[in-house]
């Protein structure tokens, strides 16, 4: 079918009905599903139009969508879209704006305002400018790219022109960094081998500042350019580096300080937790992600940086049909890898205006309090062992089978049973060689009633583990 002959309204009405039903049923919806591969789906010669295609999709996959926007999807670190953010995302698609400063619309000004509100939320000084990117991984990529350009400028090298090799040896020094740091190092041409893992404080995922100092001294004497990656909220245990101490070390050794604060940056809006990110305002770049505590849809990372000139040098887009680069924090085509850019800032803009600083702080404080309470319940259980204090919104625990720690296979079987049970979804981890279960609460919908449901599911599924262990002992007798 030619789209000129298609009818928009019935298709949107169908999506509208399904979306409302899905959102309103999330409290009872399965937290996760175990989808099965379908047969081949060839491209049709003649399409049936938008409404028919939507009906086909829902028939084929509608029962296999996860409940990821719901109150008990605690795998990874996933928020769930708020009413304001969902409306903003629909509007962004409907108006279909390219977020550039092209003189043809207000998209760049909306993005600039959203970033200004986020900067206020995080307590960052006006010296920081921002840019929206596709997610936390790309925010880290942009931050590390700016670091290379900035460190090169100190040595009289234009990395964007001459390449990373002209800078000489580069070291990324960090503790329990997120996997996206290694991915970014690979994509930037620094290489994964450039990452130096610094020892952590005993029993924690926070880097040892004294060990960091020794590593920085060693590589400084060897003539390496250095980037410190501070972790504000680790995925396994929700731990935080001492950013204040690392900021002092970065200034002393001339290192670039990048803070990976994908979900940890939001601690700044909570009076109870903002001490966790003390020193973040002294960083050179800060990466975060709106699809965490901001509870906007995917495709909403952002990066804050001080060095506008270095950022423009790195990402400038030279062409015969666009404006030349200039030091304008709204000229986003010269501030990130993308040229054409969806107005992904719009859901954040509407959310921040809808709920304000107090509403955002309420989400953070409620989720952190619920995580702490779940940690207490797990600690009191005979079926589980808490592996780390609940410092923020992450709970990390171990399954016990017949009183002993579960091995990796038993842990994976438990997680599969929890997923198939459907009441809650959590994900695996490995903490210093110990197979574990970890979860993160960042969803605005989660309440104390969800803790009761989750604990019942955990106990039911752990009981199956213990029964299997009893059967195995009977077989070996």
C-alpha positions in Angstrom: 0.0 0.0 0.0 1.2 3.5 -0.8 1.3 5.5 2.5 -0.5 8.3 0.7 -3.5 6.1 0.7 -3.2 4.9 4.3 -5.4 6.2 7.1 -3.5 7.5 10.2 -6.4 7.8 12.7 -7.5 4.1 13.0 -3.8 3.1 13.4 -3.2 5.6 16.2 -6.5 4.7 17.9 -5.5 1.1 17.9 -2.1 1.9 19.4 -3.8 4.2 21.9 -6.1 1.5 23.1 -3.4 -1.1 23.4 -1.0 1.3 25.2 -3.6 2.3 27.8 -4.5 -1.3 28.5 -0.9 -2.2 28.8 -0.1 0.7 31.1 -3.1 0.2 33.3 -2.5 -3.6 33.7 1.2 -3.3 34.7 0.5 -4.1 38.3 -0.8 -7.5 37.3 1.2 -8.0 34.2 4.0 -10.5 34.0 7.3 -8.8 34.9 9.1 -10.8 32.2 8.4 -13.4 29.6 10.4 -16.1 27.9 9.7 -15.5 24.2 10.0 -18.2 21.6 11.4 -17.8 18.1 8.8 -17.4 15.3 9.0 -18.7 11.8 10.4 -16.7 8.9 8.6 -13.4 8.1 9.1 -12.5 4.5 8.6 -8.9 3.2 5.1 -8.7 1.6 4.9 -7.5 -2.0 1.8 -5.4 -1.1 1.4 -4.2 2.4 -2.0 -4.1 4.2 -1.6 -0.6 5.7 -0.8 0.6 9.2 -3.8 -0.8 11.1 -3.3 -4.3 9.6 0.4 -4.2 10.4 -0.2 -3.2 14.0 -2.8 -5.9 14.4 -0.3 -8.4 12.9 2.4 -7.3 15.3 0.1 -7.6 18.4 -1.1 -11.0 17.3 2.5 -12.2 16.8 4.2 -10.7 19.8 1.5 -8.9 22.0 1.5 -11.6 24.7 5.3 -11.7 24.9 6.1 -8.1 25.8 7.8 -7.8 29.2 6.4 -5.7 32.0 9.5 -3.6 32.1 7.6 -0.3 32.8 5.9 -2.0 35.7 6.6 -1.9 39.5 8.4 -5.2 39.9 10.7 -5.2 36.9 13.9 -4.9 38.8 16.4 -6.3 36.4 19.3 -4.2 35.2 18.6 -0.6 36.1 15.3 0.2 34.3 12.8 2.9 35.1 9.2 2.9 33.9 7.7 5.7 31.8 5.7 8.2 33.7 2.4 9.7 32.3 4.2 13.0 31.5 7.2 11.2 29.8 4.9 8.9 27.8 3.0 11.9 26.5 6.2 13.7 25.7 7.6 10.7 23.8 4.4 10.4 21.7 4.6 14.1 21.0 8.2 13.9 20.0 7.4 11.2 17.4 4.3 13.1 16.1 6.1 16.4 15.5 9.2 14.6 14.3 11.8 17.3 14.8 15.5 17.2 14.1 17.1 18.6 17.2 19.6 20.9 15.5 20.1 24.7 15.5 19.0 25.0 11.9 16.8 28.1 12.1 13.8 26.0 11.2 12.2 25.2 14.6 12.5 25.3 18.4 13.9 21.8 19.0 17.4 22.9 20.0 16.0 25.4 22.5 13.8 22.7 24.1 16.9 20.4 24.5 18.9 23.3 25.9 16.2 24.1 28.5 15.9 20.4 29.5 19.6 20.2 30.0 19.5 23.3 32.1 16.9 21.8 34.4 18.9 18.6 34.7 22.0 20.5 35.6 20.0 22.2 38.4 18.7 18.8 39.5 22.2 17.4 39.8 23.7 20.5 41.4 26.2 21.1 38.6 27.6 24.6 38.1 26.7 26.8 35.1 30.2 26.0 33.7 28.7 22.7 32.5 26.9 22.5 29.1 25.1 19.3 28.0 23.9 17.2 25.1 21.4 14.4 24.8 22.6 11.1 23.3 21.1 7.7 22.8 21.8 6.3 26.3 24.3 5.8 29.1 26.8 4.0 26.9 27.0 6.7 24.4 27.2 9.3 27.2 30.3 7.5 28.4 31.7 7.4 24.9 31.2 11.1 24.4 32.8 11.9 27.7 35.9 9.7 27.1 36.2 11.2 23.6 36.2 14.7 25.0 38.8 13.6 27.5 41.1 12.5 24.7 40.7 15.8 22.8 41.3 17.8 26.0 44.4 15.8 27.1 45.7 16.1 23.6 45.3 19.9 23.6 47.5 20.1 26.6 50.3 18.3 24.7 49.8 20.3 21.5 48.0 17.5 19.7 44.7 17.7 17.9 43.4 14.2 18.4 40.4 14.8 16.2 42.8 15.6 13.3 45.8 13.4 14.0 44.2 10.4 15.8 44.6 8.8 19.2 48.1 7.5 18.4 49.5 11.0 18.2 48.6 11.4 21.9 50.9 8.6 22.9 50.0 6.1 25.7 46.6 6.6 27.3 45.4 5.0 30.5 41.8 4.8 31.8 42.2 4.3 35.6 39.1 3.1 37.4 37.6 0.7 39.9 34.5 -1.3 39.3 33.6 0.4 36.0 30.6 -0.4 33.9 31.1 -2.5 30.8 30.3 0.5 28.6 33.7 2.0 29.6 35.6 -0.9 28.0 33.2 -0.7 25.0 33.8 3.0 24.6 37.6 2.5 24.9 37.4 0.0 22.1 35.3 2.2 19.8 37.5 5.3 20.4 40.6 3.4 19.4 42.2 3.6 22.9 41.8 -0.1 23.3 40.4 -2.2 26.2 44.0 -2.9 27.3 44.3 0.8 28.2 42.0 0.2 31.2 43.8 -0.1 34.5 41.7 -1.7 37.2 42.6 -0.1 40.5 42.1 -2.1 43.7 38.9 -1.5 45.6 38.3 -0.9 49.3 38.0 -4.3 51.1 34.5 -5.7 50.9 33.3 -2.9 48.6 33.1 -1.9 44.9 34.4 1.6 45.7 37.9 2.3 44.5 40.7 2.7 47.1 41.9 6.3 46.7 45.3 5.5 48.0 45.7 2.7 45.4 44.4 5.2 42.8 47.1 7.6 43.8 49.9 5.0 43.4 48.6 4.0 40.0 48.3 7.6 38.8 51.9 8.3 40.0 53.2 5.3 38.2 51.6 6.1 34.9 52.4 9.8 35.2 56.1 9.0 35.6 55.8 6.9 32.5 54.4 9.8 30.5 50.9 8.5 29.9 47.8 10.7 29.5 45.3 9.6 32.1 41.5 9.5 32.5 40.0 8.7 35.9 36.6 7.1 35.6 34.7 7.6 38.9 31.7 5.3 39.5 28.6 6.8 40.9 26.4 3.8 41.5 27.8 0.4 40.5 25.4 -2.1 38.9 26.1 -5.0 41.3 25.9 -3.3 44.7 25.0 0.3 44.1 28.4 1.5 45.5 29.9 4.9 45.0 33.5 6.0 44.6 34.8 8.9 46.7 34.4 11.4 44.0 35.8 14.3 46.1 39.0 12.4 46.7 39.3 11.4 43.0 38.7 15.0 42.0 41.7 16.1 44.1 43.8 13.4 42.5 42.8 14.4 39.0 43.8 18.0 39.7 47.1 16.9 41.2 48.1 14.6 38.4 46.5 16.5 35.5 44.1 13.6 34.7 40.7 14.1 33.2 37.9 13.2 35.6 34.9 11.5 34.1 32.0 10.5 36.3 29.8 7.6 35.2 26.6 8.5 37.0 24.1 6.7 34.9 21.7 6.4 37.8 23.9 7.7 40.6 23.7 11.4 39.5 20.1 11.4 40.8 21.3 11.0 44.3 22.0 14.7 44.1 18.3 15.6 44.3 17.8 13.7 47.5 18.9 15.3 50.8 19.4 11.8 52.3 21.7 10.6 49.5 23.4 13.6 47.9 26.5 13.1 50.0 27.1 10.0 47.8 28.0 12.3 44.8 29.9 15.0 46.7 32.6 16.2 44.4 30.7 15.5 41.2 30.6 19.2 40.4 34.4 19.1 40.2 34.4 16.6 37.4 35.4 17.4 33.8 32.6 15.3 32.3 29.5 13.6 33.8 27.5 10.9 32.1 23.9 9.9 33.0 20.8 8.3 31.7 17.2 9.4 31.8 15.9 5.9 31.5 16.8 5.3 35.2 15.4 7.5 37.9 14.0 10.1 35.5 11.6 7.4 34.3 11.5 8.5 30.7 11.6 6.0 27.7 14.8 4.5 26.3 17.0 6.7 24.1 17.6 9.4 26.7 21.2 9.6 27.8 23.0 12.9 28.4 26.5 14.1 28.9 27.6 17.2 30.8 31.0 18.7 30.1 33.1 21.8 30.8 35.3 22.0 27.7 33.0 23.3 25.0 35.9 24.1 22.7 37.4 20.6 22.9 34.0 19.0 22.4 33.4 21.1 19.2 36.8 20.3 17.9 36.1 16.6 18.3 32.6 16.4 17.0 32.4 19.3 14.5 30.6 18.5 11.3 32.1 20.3 8.3 29.9 20.4 5.2 29.0 22.7 2.4 25.3 22.9 3.3 25.3 23.5 7.0 26.5 26.3 9.4 30.1 26.2 10.3 31.1 25.2 13.9 30.9 27.8 16.6 31.1 27.8 20.4 27.3 27.6 21.0 26.1 25.1 23.5 22.9 24.7 21.5 24.7 23.8 18.2 24.2 20.1 18.9 25.4 18.8 15.5 28.9 19.8 16.7 28.6 18.3 20.2 27.8 14.6 19.7 28.4 11.7 17.2 25.0 12.2 15.5 24.0 14.6 12.8 20.3 14.1 12.5 18.9 13.7 16.0 15.5 12.8 17.4 14.1 15.3 19.8 14.8 12.9 22.6 14.9 15.7 25.2 11.2 16.3 24.9 10.0 13.6 27.4 12.6 14.8 29.9 11.5 18.5 29.4 7.8 17.6 30.0 8.6 15.3 33.0 10.8 17.9 34.7 8.1 20.6 34.3 5.3 18.2 35.3 6.9 16.9 38.5 9.6 19.4 39.4 12.5 18.8 41.8 10.3 17.6 44.6 8.6 15.0 42.5 11.9 13.7 41.2 13.3 13.6 44.8 10.3 11.7 45.9 10.9 8.9 43.4 14.6 8.6 44.4 13.9 8.6 48.2 10.9 6.2 47.9 12.9 3.7 45.8 15.9 3.8 48.0 13.8 3.4 51.1 12.1 0.4 49.5 15.4 -1.2 48.5 16.7 -0.8 52.1 13.6 -2.4 53.4 13.9 -5.3 51.0 17.5 -5.7 52.0 16.4 -6.1 55.6 13.8 -8.7 54.7 16.3 -10.7 52.7 18.8 -10.5 55.5 16.2 -11.9 57.9 15.3 -14.8 55.6 16.8 -18.3 56.0 16.8 -18.8 52.3 19.0 -15.8 51.3 22.1 -13.9 52.4 22.6 -10.2 51.8 26.0 -9.7 50.1 26.4 -6.0 50.5 24.9 -3.1 52.4 22.0 -1.4 50.6 23.6 2.1 50.1 21.3 3.4 47.4 18.7 1.5 45.3 20.5 -1.8 44.5 20.1 -5.0 46.5 22.6 -7.8 46.0 22.0 -11.2 47.6 22.9 -14.9 47.5 20.6 -17.9 47.3 21.1 -20.5 50.0 20.4 -24.2 49.1 20.1 -26.5 52.1 21.9 -23.9 54.1 24.9 -23.6 51.8 25.6 -20.9 49.1 24.1 -21.8 45.8 26.5 -22.4 42.9 26.2 -20.7 39.5 23.9 -23.3 38.0 21.6 -23.3 41.0 21.5 -19.5 40.9 20.7 -19.4 37.3 17.9 -22.0 37.8 16.5 -19.9 40.6 16.5 -16.8 38.3 14.7 -18.8 35.5 12.0 -19.9 38.0 11.5 -16.3 39.2 11.2 -15.1 35.6 8.8 -17.9 34.7 6.8 -17.3 37.8 6.2 -13.8 36.5 5.6 -11.8 39.7 9.0 -10.1 39.7 12.1 -9.9 37.4 15.7 -9.8 38.7 19.0 -10.4 37.0 22.3 -12.3 37.8 25.7 -11.1 38.9 29.0 -12.3 40.1 30.5 -10.4 43.1 34.2 -11.3 43.5 33.6 -14.8 42.3 30.3 -15.3 44.2 27.2 -16.0 42.0 24.5 -13.6 43.1 21.2 -12.1 42.4 21.0 -8.3 42.0 18.1 -5.9 41.5 17.6 -2.2 41.2 14.6 -0.1 42.2 14.2 3.0 40.1 10.6 2.7 39.0 8.1 5.4 40.1 5.3 2.8 40.4 7.0 0.6 43.0 5.4 0.5 46.5 5.8 -1.5 49.7 3.1 -3.9 48.5 5.5 -4.9 45.7 8.0 -6.0 48.3 5.5 -8.5 49.8 4.7 -9.9 46.3 8.4 -10.2 45.5 9.4 -11.8 48.8 6.6 -14.4 48.3 7.9 -15.1 44.8 11.5 -15.4 46.0 10.5 -17.8 48.8 8.4 -19.9 46.5 11.1 -20.2 43.9 13.9 -20.8 46.5 11.8 -23.6 47.9 11.9 -25.4 44.6 15.7 -25.1 44.8 15.8 -26.8 48.1 13.4 -29.5 47.0 15.7 -30.2 44.0 18.7 -30.4 46.4 16.8 -32.9 48.6 16.0 -35.1 45.5 19.7 -35.0 44.5 20.8 -36.2 47.9 18.2 -39.0 47.8 19.6 -40.2 44.4 23.2 -40.3 45.7 22.3 -42.4 48.8 
